[in-house]
Amino acid sequence: MAFTLSEIMAARRQQRGSRTAVDVDEYSANPTQAFTFYNINQGRFQPPHVHMVEPLPHDTPKPPGYTRFVCVSDTHSRTDGMQMPYGDVLVHAGDFTELGLPSEVKKFNDWLGTLPYEIKIVIAGNHELTFDQEFMADLIKQDFYYFPSASKLKPENYENVQSLLTNCIYLQDSEVTVRGFRIYGSPWQPWYYGWGFNLPRGQALLDKWNQIPDSTDILVTHCPPLGFLDWVPRKMQRVGCVELLNTVQRRVQPKLHVFGHIHEGSCRMRARLQRCRCSAVALRKGGFHQEHVPLSCAAGLVLTEASSEALPCLF
């Protein structure tokens, strides 16, 4: 993905006056019902709100003056042999380990060190258990071992686990400005099978999303917003966050939203190994183009309402 700073500023001027406050959605507890209602009554997941983009070869030349962002997610310590497309900034949307063990974090950090990107930005996902200090405090008190490898860790082994990420910028409910782009990252998600960074749907999650600045250009979350790469076929359910959807489309309106988490949303599962996409997207005035190469990772990309003439972009 590539954007010029002038396009960012033009989009911001266009957005002024169009933002609205976000409250807990009446369908918050039932995302599948929420999707049905908003799809039928408001068409929020269809054109003109959504524009599907045909992929281009990953080696398509980058226009002068652009910044290309390469986005990945859910690599789960399986980075050996991965071939990454070229770009300027790497964004990893979480679940870079299986359990957040220090050894896994070190391996991931070593892999980051081999990549040529000028800047690398990383957030945690629900599998980075040790990054969620409150979760770990409760886990090690349990009489049974739900996650044996993690629950047997001593606090001194994981309290500073973030410091092991020396080859990237780690974001957790925080932001960084890169090449003029304001980037905000957050790991939280609706409760999901007792993993890390879980919160109840509704106000608890909305409180986290309310921390996202209005002027965010690129939003990175681990969980998807409702309706985008969040369908779980075996459960016949949508699992995206309604409050995140409303925050993205109605208030923050970032230039780009990067997320992962739901493997089924963007890949086919075979032998418990996901075959997904690592994506790079270029934004130009009035349109988008996207490049991707098949890799063992997943990244969801949504370009939001009011960010330009073209709206959300999915693959």
C-alpha positions in Angstrom: 0.0 0.0 0.0 1.3 3.4 -0.8 -0.1 6.9 0.0 1.2 10.4 -0.5 1.0 12.9 2.3 -1.0 15.3 0.1 -3.7 12.7 -0.3 -3.8 12.2 3.5 -4.3 16.0 4.1 -6.9 16.2 1.3 -8.8 13.3 2.9 -8.7 15.0 6.3 -10.1 18.2 4.9 -12.9 16.2 3.2 -13.7 14.4 6.5 -14.1 17.6 8.6 -17.6 17.9 10.0 -18.6 14.3 9.0 -17.5 12.5 12.2 -20.1 11.4 14.7 -19.8 10.1 18.3 -20.1 6.4 18.8 -22.3 4.7 21.5 -22.7 1.0 22.3 -24.6 -0.5 19.4 -28.0 -2.0 20.0 -26.8 -5.2 18.2 -23.5 -5.3 20.0 -24.0 -8.7 21.6 -25.2 -10.3 18.3 -22.8 -9.5 15.5 -24.4 -11.9 13.0 -27.8 -10.1 13.5 -26.0 -6.7 13.3 -24.5 -7.7 10.0 -27.9 -8.7 8.6 -29.6 -5.5 9.7 -26.9 -3.1 8.5 -26.4 -5.0 5.3 -30.1 -5.0 4.4 -31.1 -1.6 5.7 -27.9 0.5 5.2 -25.8 -1.5 2.7 -22.6 -0.8 4.7 -20.8 -3.8 3.3 -21.6 -3.3 -0.4 -20.9 -0.7 -3.1 -20.7 2.3 -3.0 -19.5 1.7 0.6 -17.2 -1.1 -0.5 -15.0 -1.4 -3.6 -13.5 -4.7 -4.5 -10.0 -4.3 -5.9 -8.4 -6.6 -8.4 -4.9 -7.7 -7.3 -1.8 -6.6 -9.2 1.6 -8.3 -9.3 3.5 -7.8 -6.1 6.5 -6.3 -8.0 4.4 -3.5 -9.5 6.7 -0.4 -9.5 5.9 2.1 -6.7 5.0 5.6 -7.9 7.5 8.3 -7.0 6.8 10.0 -3.7 4.7 7.1 -2.3 5.2 5.0 0.8 4.4 1.3 0.4 3.1 -0.5 3.5 3.4 -4.3 3.6 0.8 -5.9 5.9 0.9 -9.3 7.5 -0.8 -11.0 10.4 -1.2 -14.4 12.2 2.2 -15.8 11.3 2.2 -17.9 14.5 6.0 -18.5 14.6 5.9 -20.0 11.1 8.0 -17.5 9.3 10.7 -19.9 8.1 11.0 -19.7 4.3 8.5 -16.8 4.0 9.2 -14.6 1.0 8.1 -11.1 1.6 7.2 -8.5 -1.0 9.3 -5.3 -1.2 8.1 -2.2 0.5 9.0 0.6 2.9 7.1 -0.1 6.1 6.1 -3.5 7.5 2.9 -3.7 9.6 2.2 -6.9 11.6 -1.3 -7.1 13.0 -0.7 -9.6 15.8 -0.5 -13.3 16.6 3.2 -13.5 15.6 3.6 -16.4 18.2 1.6 -19.4 19.4 1.6 -18.5 23.1 3.8 -15.5 23.5 6.6 -17.5 25.1 9.9 -15.5 25.3 11.6 -18.0 23.0 8.9 -17.4 20.4 9.2 -13.6 20.7 13.0 -13.8 20.3 12.6 -15.9 17.2 10.1 -13.5 15.7 12.4 -10.6 16.6 15.3 -12.3 14.9 13.2 -12.8 11.8 12.3 -9.1 11.8 16.0 -8.3 11.9 16.5 -10.1 8.6 13.9 -8.1 6.7 14.9 -5.0 4.7 12.0 -2.7 5.5 13.0 0.7 6.8 10.4 0.6 9.6 8.6 -2.3 11.1 5.4 -1.9 13.3 4.0 -4.7 15.4 1.0 -5.2 17.6 0.0 -8.2 19.8 -2.9 -10.5 19.2 -4.8 -12.9 21.4 -2.0 -15.5 21.1 0.6 -13.2 22.7 -0.5 -14.3 26.2 2.5 -12.9 28.0 1.9 -9.4 26.6 -1.4 -9.3 28.5 -0.2 -8.8 32.0 -3.6 -9.1 33.7 -4.3 -12.3 31.8 -1.0 -13.8 32.9 -1.6 -12.8 36.5 -4.8 -14.7 36.5 -3.4 -17.6 34.6 -0.6 -18.5 36.9 -3.0 -18.5 39.9 -5.1 -21.3 38.4 -4.9 -24.8 39.8 -5.1 -26.3 36.3 -2.9 -25.6 33.4 -5.0 -24.2 30.6 -1.9 -23.1 28.7 0.8 -25.3 30.3 3.8 -23.7 28.6 2.7 -20.2 29.5 1.1 -20.8 32.9 4.3 -22.3 34.3 6.3 -19.1 33.5 7.5 -17.0 36.4 6.6 -13.3 36.4 10.2 -12.3 36.0 10.3 -14.3 32.7 7.5 -12.4 31.0 7.0 -9.0 32.7 9.3 -7.3 30.3 8.6 -9.5 27.3 8.0 -6.4 25.1 11.6 -5.4 25.5 12.6 -8.5 23.4 11.2 -6.8 20.3 14.2 -4.7 19.5 13.8 -4.8 15.7 10.4 -3.1 15.5 8.1 -0.4 17.0 5.6 -2.2 19.3 2.2 -0.5 19.7 -0.3 -1.3 22.4 -3.0 1.3 22.6 -0.4 3.7 21.4 0.7 5.5 18.3 3.7 6.5 16.2 4.1 8.8 13.3 6.0 7.4 10.3 6.8 9.4 7.2 4.0 11.8 8.1 1.4 9.0 8.7 -0.1 8.7 12.1 -0.4 5.0 13.0 -2.3 3.7 16.0 -2.2 0.0 17.2 -4.5 -1.9 19.6 -4.6 -5.7 20.4 -8.1 -6.0 21.9 -10.9 -8.2 20.7 -14.3 -9.5 21.7 -14.1 -12.5 24.0 -12.6 -15.4 22.1 -12.1 -18.8 23.8 -10.3 -17.6 26.8 -7.2 -16.2 25.1 -5.4 -12.9 25.8 -6.6 -9.4 25.2 -10.2 -10.5 25.5 -12.9 -8.0 26.5 -16.8 -8.3 26.7 -18.6 -6.8 23.7 -20.1 -3.4 24.2 -18.8 -0.7 26.5 -15.6 -2.4 27.5 -14.4 -2.6 23.9 -15.8 0.8 23.0 -13.7 2.3 25.8 -10.6 0.9 24.1 -11.7 2.1 20.7 -12.5 5.6 22.1 -8.7 5.9 22.8 -8.1 6.0 19.0 -7.4 9.6 17.9 -9.7 11.1 15.3 -6.7 12.0 13.1 -5.4 8.5 12.8 -4.3 7.8 9.3 -3.6 4.0 9.6 -5.4 1.9 12.2 -3.9 -1.5 13.2 -6.1 -3.8 15.3 -5.9 -7.6 15.7 -9.6 -8.2 15.5 -11.7 -7.3 12.4 -14.6 -4.9 12.4 -18.0 -6.4 11.8 -18.6 -7.7 8.3 -15.1 -7.7 7.0 -13.2 -11.1 6.9 -15.0 -12.1 10.1 -17.2 -15.0 8.9 -16.6 -18.4 10.8 -18.2 -21.1 8.6 -18.1 -23.9 11.2 -20.1 -21.7 13.6 -22.1 -20.0 10.9 -21.4 -16.7 12.7 -20.0 -13.2 12.2 -17.5 -12.5 15.0 -16.3 -9.0 14.1 -16.7 -6.1 16.5 -19.7 -3.9 15.9 -18.3 -1.0 18.0 -15.0 -1.2 16.0 -17.0 -1.0 12.7 -18.9 2.1 14.0 -15.7 3.7 15.3 -13.9 3.2 12.0 -16.6 4.3 9.7 -18.3 7.0 11.7 -15.6 8.6 13.9 -12.0 7.8 13.2 -12.3 7.3 9.4 -8.7 6.3 8.9 -7.0 6.1 5.5 -6.4 2.4 6.1 -7.5 -0.2 8.6 -5.2 -3.3 8.9 -6.4 -6.4 10.9 -6.1 -10.2 11.1 -7.3 -12.8 13.7 -10.0 -14.8 11.9 -8.1 -17.2 9.6 -11.2 -18.4 7.9 -12.0 -14.9 6.8 -9.2 -14.8 4.3 -7.9 -18.2 3.7 -8.5 -22.0 3.4 -7.4 -24.1 6.3 -5.5 -27.3 5.3 -3.8 -29.6 7.8 -4.1 -26.8 10.4 -1.8 -24.6 8.3 -3.2 -21.4 6.9 -2.4 -20.4 3.3 -3.3 -16.7 3.3 -1.9 -13.4 1.9 0.6 -10.9 2.7 -0.6 -7.7 1.1 0.6 -4.4 -0.2 -1.8 -1.7 -1.3 -1.2 1.5 -3.1 -3.7 4.4 -2.8 -4.1 7.0 -5.5 -6.5 9.8 -5.8 -9.9 8.4 -6.8 -8.8 4.7 -6.6 -6.8 1.9 -5.1 -4.6 -0.8 -6.4 -3.5 -3.8 -4.4 -0.7 -6.4 -4.8 -0.4 -9.7 -2.9 1.6 -12.8 -2.9 0.5 -16.2 -1.3 2.2 -16.6 2.1 1.5 -18.3 5.4 -0.1 -15.3 7.0 -3.3 -13.3 7.0 -4.0 -9.6 6.9 -7.3 -7.9 6.4 -7.4 -4.5 4.8 -10.2 -2.0 5.0 -10.1 1.5 3.6 -12.8 3.4 5.3 -15.7 5.7 4.5 -14.9 9.4 3.7 -11.2 8.7 3.3 -11.4 9.2 -0.5 -13.7 8.7 -3.4 -13.3 5.0 -3.1 -14.3 3.5 0.2 -13.5 0.2 2.0 -11.1 -2.2 0.1 -11.2 -5.9 0.8 -9.6 -9.0 -0.7 
